[in-house]
Amino acid sequence: MTSTLLRGRTLSFVRWPQTIDDHSAWRYEEDGGLLIRDGRIVAAGAYADVEKQAGEAAKKIDHRPHLLLPGFIDAHVHFPQMQIIASYGAELLDWLNTYTFPEETKFANAQHGRRIARLFLDEMVRHGTTTVAAYCSVHKASAEAFFAESHDRNMLNIAGKVMMDRNAPDGVLDTPQSGYDDSKALIAQWHGKGRQHYAITPRFAITSSPDQMEMAGALCREYPDLHMQTHLSENHAEIAFTQELYPWSRDYTDVYEHYGLLGKKSLFGHCIHLSDREADALSDSGSVAVFCPTSNLFLGSGLFDYQRFRRRDKPVRIAAATDVGGGTNYSMLRTMDEGYKVIALNGEKLNPFQSFWQMTRGNAEALSVAEKIGTLDEGSDADIVVLDARATPAMRLRMETVETLAQELFLLQTLGDDRTVREVYVAGRAAKSDMAI
Ligand SMILES: [Zn+2]
């Protein structure tokens, strides 16, 4: 059995770091080793100790002086939007009508879906992201393309065909019945196949009729172990329109509550303008609010109140995500850099350890996959990112004055991007150096 022994500075989190000095919240080895066998980490710790367990035949790869972390996790992203990222001049509903819906009609063509799925996962790996929770288009073929590509690469990904049956062009509409049937067929075909996870994915309340929302709720009841992902409370016009479409609802969250869509594996993108009642409802059900800073800034949607959600008597579980193509960068480093600024505008701080916890273990916990990924612990899948804090001349110069790990992490987050990512391992396989580009 071949095994691989990685050497470098290893950093992995045990829990949320309360402060910048909360050393017991993470494990850091200045000269660390990770022994990988069959796609899993089978030993982790000081290199000298791990080397003893490796045996003569192990392939040794020395990444010193770079940092080895668990691969980044992106909790909300739209793979069919690669060709509309960086489109000018719209708020949410205009953005959808002008750019998103016309673009997503292209995914009726299965060949187009396969091409973009391949390029999308290339881009993710290039940026150090090894797991995503992805929205496909309404077309069943788009989800088939995504899962086929993901399975070929042995990536742990969560994805689903979008369900949407109104308030959009015909080319991106299903019906309550076809949305239900296609979702079921995809679940049967892909959920649990290798590392693939299916997410029931009603796009949001505006594009689903009450009948379709019933069907989404029925799927959640039939498959209680599956994820559910949708959008919630992103912008004021969206909230007002939702209120018109569901006049009986107490608030936006109540619509999803009514159809049984809240729960521990439910991921709600944005959650910017929630009332206390809505935040309580998310908290009581264990639902997850997904923070998408670059998207929220780009579309002018508002400022996610990260620290308030954490601090409240009924805390809300939080994930972080790029939300490409409303988001403006594929990198989780760039995302948390903008996240830091959003939190700063709310008069708060997010320290670098908290930030890197969020990108790795925090997102793994929020997606309920922390027993598999998000750490470098023994038994974890070997999804690993290798980061070089001297990747550019400006970073190299700044590193001359960096004295602590916290400072180095903050530099990586503030100036880092895909150039910072030296290598990426997906289930133990070197995936970045494997790519053609
Ligand atoms: Zn989104």
Residues whose N, C-alpha, C, O or C-beta is under 5 A from the ligand:
A	BS01	ZN	G269 D323
